[in-house]
Every structure is written in structure tokens, then in C-alpha cells.
């Protein structure tokens, strides 16, 4: 990947977003530049089997590398749809039917109003939280229940002690798991003197050990009479609560967000200080082409790096319930959320990993991308299964030093010394990273082998951990720093000097099943820890300080990529970055000079300079003494440059695999949240 950082201008280019029109005529260019990639256009087509009808309040889960979508419709329950790319959906039937469908009415709380499912997977079980009530008893009867299944396709069966939330007129539940594994349940309540979003701490998947605590309530004109559809995410220690307001049936429906430094306070319903709404809400609203966007969910793209919003829009302008599904990418402009949603023009598909395998088939061998080193691996029932005394399989391709590697794995029968896991940065038998489960010792184990020297670190597995259920394992390697996550909880962080290498799967005396393997070339650095990439530079308070006369070229060489970062000038001067760097004779350097973006292309030693204005921005302002976001998308010979989400320039440069970099001439710059990932569509 080419790395070229504009020193002063820490801009990160996100490859999929500003592509809201890959083929549009740029005011900054004399010709039309089009990127030849797979594209989709909202609304995405979601068939329901019998007909194409109303789908609203979408919720999506990624499980073993595939996506499952549920939403409100016109049945007393919820349909389910399946996709591998978030664009093309297949109807898979009815996941849940309420009592009315079974002819049961007496003493039943959930007779109608089957709304807003929220899907959550935990330790082998799928939990569907949904809203329902009894129309004969009025809106006050709306409560939240939960149904459980062993399969994302269902059937989901009601928890015997439903409803679990009985606050007056409560709807739209959402489960958020924090980095420490603690879970919180957010929901909307309208009644009992409160109209807004509340939260409770979850004791388990069915009950709570705190009373309701206020999160937000209606305070702005655009919100109308309701705050609903809460969704929570966390980034760099900050919590983001996204929510919808206005009337879903007309043009007032929109999405805003609030932030906090903790998921829940101890102030109960008196809390009006923990969460602060963004002062430029809403961030998603009706346009001249898209009506009533809102009530969304968030999910990572197949590359495990880019966030996507899955939301509904109105199908018709007339007031009514007809809605349909749309998707758009969510960005971070430093600590603010940003999106081009709702879009109505062609967009690039959500970003794919460099390599992905779902092991489709039955009674066959792993495909040609794999090399079996030891033992036997067979594809069975759409899983890769190993039962060997010792099994080891490697991907045939070697990759770079920075990546994110996803493995989904479960184990069945095991012996005293059984192990199951994966390897990465595999160079040879004396140089690799290995992670595995050792069930007999109840341990997760990380081994780092460098030059034949072995380092072993262990971490206890919870007694509640179901080995026979699928769990997601993520290995992130950024420079010398490695982190391993199990079901989104960090278990290991350490250092390793290995460069390049392949990845694979391994087992010993154990029946193991693997699924949903994904590998993406990527680099991330928020400067909380040392990745070894920016040696000699000062890190302070989670920022990188670039002093004058500094130059750094970094990142694995990649042909197509997205590169971004946040930046702030402490004093004005010469600031540049390399958006692409092959060598001293072939590179692209970008600089910020006042309100101009300067692009210097050096191809075979020949220089060409172009300048573009940074003004009349549609999204946010540009103040170099405050944090701004820069991103650049490189696809083949096309470069697209963004500042704070605004497309500033599109240019061409015939550069192949390259790195990126920073250059600082005579000023002091603060850099944060640097990222780079390979682009695959």
C-alpha cells in the first residue's frame, strides 16, 4: 500500500465514502474520473419470500463471516435474511412467530406491535430482543421481551418469564458489551413522566441488577415527540449513543448522537449530565431524494475495519409505514461521527478482506488457497473440520507486517493435551505467532516464536465459556504490537518483531471446526502504545508529535488502499505527507498551504504540481489549529482526497504498490488515529 501522509494535514482517506459518486464531474478537475469497482445503490433489495413489502427497524449480526438481517414487517414476528456483503440479501424464512400466529391469545402480553428486533449472540445462543404489546390495553402495554435460538435462522422461542422490561410503553432494546465484558441494555420509554432513552446494567441475558437510568430525553425541535432506536459504540474511550427522533412516518425522522465517558451513571433517572448531545444534530436526515432515514444498526464491513449503518427509509413520500433498507458507511472525523447517509447514488460495495473463506461444501478438501502441512482437513457441512492427531494448514500466500486476522472456531471432543487454534506471521518453524485453546488446562495460550526463541503467555478461560460453541478470535498486528481478542474482549497484548509471513489453522488431538476466516492488510495507531513504526518521535497523551525536519515512510506496500489520520497544527508552516511512496523518484506528496491543497507528483523524477481550494465545505469547517480528518483513497492510478469528509480533489498517478508517509518541514503537528487498509471490492 502506498503511504503518503500529509504531515500537516493528517487527512485520512476513506475509500468507500466519498465515493458517493465515483463518476461525478469534479470542479477541481478538467475531466471526469471514474473508478471501476462493484457498486450498489440504495435502497438495497431485500426480498421477503412472498412479496417485497415493508421492512423497518433493521438489526444485523455478523456470525462466522456472514450477515443476518431482521426487521419490523407486517407479520406477528420477524423474518430473517442472509448476506455476505451487506448488499445482496437472501430470504431465509421466518425466524420468530409470536403467539397470535399459533392461535394463543389468553393471558398473553405480546399480541401485536412486533417491532424493532435487536439480535445478539453470546456463547452459543442467539438472543432476539423485541417490542410487543396488547392493543386492547393501549400503548402503555408495550414492553420488551426476548426469544432464544441456537441458530441465527431460528426458530426463536420466547423466554418463559417475558417480558423482561415492563416499564410503561418501553420499546427498541439494544445490548451493548463494553471492553470489560459488562453488558448494558438501552431502550426507549414513553410514559411514567419520562420520554427518552434509558439504560440498565445486565445481570445476565434476561435480567438486570440496576434500576433504569436516564440517558437522554427530548430537548431539540427536530426530535419531535420521541427519542428511539438507541445504538451504542465505543471508540478511544468515548461512548457514542446514536438515536432516532421525529416521526417515522414523515419527513421529520432523522438520526443524531450523544457522547459520554461511561456507559451508565449511578444517578438513576435524575441523570442529565452524563450524556451530551452533538450540537449539530441530526447527522442523517431527509433530503430531496431520500425520505425519513433512521432507526439503524451498526456492523463492521467484511474487512473488520469499516463501520456501516443499516437503516430504513420511506418508500413513498406519502405518510405511511412503508419502509425499506439502506446502508452507508460511518466515519470518524477525529471524535465526531460523520456519514454521507442517506445516499441515493451509486456507492462502492462494503470493503472486503484480502482473503476470505467460508468453507462452502460437504465432504471435500480445503480449496486451492490452502496447503496442508500436517494431518487432514475436510470441508463438511460448510465448515473446515480437523480430527487429526496433529493438524496444520497454511494459506499459500505471504502477507505483510500489519494486518487483522479473523478466525471463528469451535471444538468438540478433546483429550488431556488437546489444542486448537491458529498461526500468523508464519515464516518457518522457528518464526511465527500461535494462539490456541488448551481445554484440559482451561487456558488460552499465546506463543511468540522468534529465531527459535519461544515466549508463552497464558490466560484463564471463564468457566462459563462454551467450547462447543463458535467464538470469534481476532488477531491484530500493527508494527511490532500484537493484540488478541476473543468475542471482542482483549485477552493478550504483546510485542513481536516478525515481518511478513502467512497465516493458518492448527489442532492437536481434538475435533475442531473452523469457519468465516478473514485476513485484511491493515495498520492502525492511536498512539496509546508503541507500535515501533514511528521510532524517535514523541508520543504524548495518545498523540504523535511531529517536530520539524521529520520524515517517516511506513506501511506495507499495497496497490489499492485507504489511508487516513487526524491532525492539528500547533503552529503554521510547511506540512506534507506522502499519499503514495514507491521511492525517491516516484511518489505523491500532499501539502496544506493556507486554504489550498497542493499535490506534487514525482514520476520517474519528473515533477508535476496541482493546487486545489479548501473552501465552501459542505461538511464541517477547516481550522488547521483544531483537529481535522484527512483521508485518501487510492485505487489503481486514481487518488481521491478528503478533508473532514469533503472531497477536495481527484487526481491520477501511475504508481503501483507503495507505502505512505509523513514529512514535517518547519512546524509542530499533532497526529492521531492513523489507519491504512487494503481495498478490495
C-alpha positions, 0 to 999 in steps of 0.5 A: 500500500502506498503511504503518503501522509500529509504531515500537516494535514493528517487527512485520512482517506476513506475509500468507500465514502466519498465515493458517493459518486465515483463518476461525478464531474469534479470542479477541481478537475478538467475531466471526469474520473471514474473508478471501476469497482462493484457498486450498489445503490440504495435502497438495497433489495431485500426480498421477503419470500412472498412479496417485497413489502415493508421492512423497518427497524433493521438489526444485523449480526455478523456470525462466522463471516456472514450477515443476518438481517431482521426487521419490523414487517407486517407479520406477528414476528420477524423474518430473517435474511442472509448476506455476505456483503451487506448488499445482496440479501437472501430470504431465509424464512421466518425466524420468530412467530409470536403467539397470535400466529399459533392461535394463543391469545389468553393471558398473553402480553405480546399480541401485536406491535412486533417491532424493532428486533435487536439480535445478539449472540453470546456463547452459543445462543442467539438472543432476539430482543423485541417490542410487543404489546396488547392493543386492547390495553393501549400503548402503555402495554408495550414492553420488551421481551426476548426469544432464544435460538441456537441458530441465527435462522431460528426458530426463536422461542420466547423466554418463559418469564417475558417480558423482561422490561415492563416499564410503561410503553418501553420499546427498541432494546439494544445490548451493548458489551463494553471492553470489560465484558459488562453488558448494558441494555438501552431502550426507549420509554414513553410514559411514567413522566419520562420520554427518552432513552434509558439504560440498565446494567445486565445481570445476565441475558434476561435480567438486570441488577440496576434500576433504569437510568436516564440517558437522554430525553427530548430537548431539540425541535427536530426530535419531535415527540420521541427519542428511539432506536438507541445504538451504542459504540465505543471508540478511544474511550468515548461512548457514542449513543446514536438515536432516532427522533421525529416521526417515522412516518414523515419527513421529520425522522432523522438520526443524531448522537450523544457522547459520554465517558461511561456507559451508565451513571449511578444517578438513576433517572435524575441523570442529565449530565452524563450524556451530551448531545452533538450540537449539530444534530441530526447527522442523517436526515431527509433530503430531496431524494431520500425520505425519513432515514433512521432507526439503524444498526451498526456492523463492521464491513467484511474487512473488520475495519469499516463501520456501516449503518443499516437503516430504513427509509420511506418508500413513498413520500406519502405518510405511511409505514412503508419502509425499506433498507439502506446502508452507508458507511460511518466515519470518524472525523477525529471524535465526531461521527460523520456519514454521507447517509442517506445516499441515493447514488451509486456507492462502492460495495462494503470493503472486503478482506484480502482473503476470505473463506467460508468453507462452502461444501460437504465432504471435500478438501480445503480449496486451492488457497490452502496447503496442508502441512500436517494431518487432514482437513475436510470441508463438511457441512460448510465448515473446515473440520480437523480430527487429526492427531496433529493438524496444520494448514497454511494459506499459500500466500505471504502477507505483510507486517500489519494486518487483522486476522479473523478466525471463528472456531469451535471444538468438540471432543478433546483429550488431556493435551488437546489444542486448537487454534491458529498461526500468523506471521508464519515464516518457518518453524522457528518464526511465527505467532500461535494462539490456541485453546488448551481445554484440559488446562482451561487456558488460552495460550499465546506463543511468540516464536522468534529465531527459535526463541519461544515466549508463552503467555497464558490466560484463564478461560471463564468457566462459563465459556462454551467450547462447543460453541463458535467464538470469534478470535481476532488477531491484530498486528500493527508494527511490532504490537500484537493484540488478541481478542476473543468475542471482542474482549482483549485477552493478550497484548504483546510485542513481536518483531516478525515481518511478513509471513502467512497465516493458518489453522492448527489442532492437536488431538481434538475435533475442531471446526473452523469457519468465516476466516478473514485476513485484511492488510491493515495498520492502525495507531492511536498512539496509546502504545508503541507500535515501533513504526514511528521510532524517535518521535514523541508520543504524548497523551495518545498523540504523535508529535511531529517536530520539524525536519521529520520524515517517516515512510511506513506501511506495507506496500499495497496497490489499492488502499485507504489511508487516513489520520487526524491532525492539528497544527500547533503552529503554521508552516510547511506540512506534507505527507506522502499519499503514495511512496514507491521511492525517491523518484516516484511518489505523491506528496500532499501539502496544506498551504493556507486554504489550498491543497497542493499535490506534487507528483514525482514520476520517474523524477519528473515533477508535476504540481496541482493546487486545489481550494479548501473552501465552501465545505459542505461538511464541517469547517477547516481550522488547521489549529483544531483537529481535522480528518484527512483521508485518501483513497487510492485505487489503481492510478486514481487518488481521491482526497478528503478533508473532514469528509469533503472531497477536495480533489481527484487526481491520477498517478501511475504508481503501483504498490507503495507505502505512505508517509509523513514529512514535517518541514518547519512546524509542530503537528499533532497526529492521531488515529492513523489507519491504512487498509487494503481495498478490495471490492 
